[in-house]
């Protein structure tokens, strides 16, 4: 099972009640297209993570660092769910060094993004039969996933490198080795289109 991580550059909210400090943010938003994730774009569909957010012992961290734990579902210090906009989370920040420092960074606006880690469930992704008009890349839709970790991050940027382009697509879309271009064509095609053609020939990813 492949572990994947996505980031969202949306500001988190923070509020204080006495000495208790609570922050709230969105780990993901529905229908929004990601940036280039290494040869494809992605969007999360409503309900994709609802089940896992209800039953999983989701961990909240700062910058995906397990040494910077902020809360967890089973302890009641992290609350999660989906609404009409996406997957939200609410953390009662701990009275620890990382908790106090994060509260200050949030108030100052230095930390403004959120991120989450997930596994796509079996049958929980599909690839469109048309490419994205803007980028020419395949679009993957996530319909069912297990969210295992989330929280605020300092730099909410989607990772992508040209060197890992084709390997990233193949591993993420689960179709094995990258196929070569059709030798009968005289002109080269975009590698994402070549791979997408292979997806179509295989009947797509359901």
Buried (B, 14 or more C-beta within 10 A) or exposed (E): EEEBBBBBBBBBEBEEEEEEBBBBBBBBBBEEEBBBBBBBBBBBBBEBBBBBBEEBEBBBBBBBEEEBBBBBBEEEBBBBEBEEBBBBBBBBBBEEEBBEBBBEBBEEEEBBBBBBBBBBBEEBBBBBEEBBEEBEBBBBBBBBBBBBBBBBBBEBEBEBEEEEBBBBBBBBBEBEEBBEBEEEEEEEBBBBBBBBBBBEEEEBBE
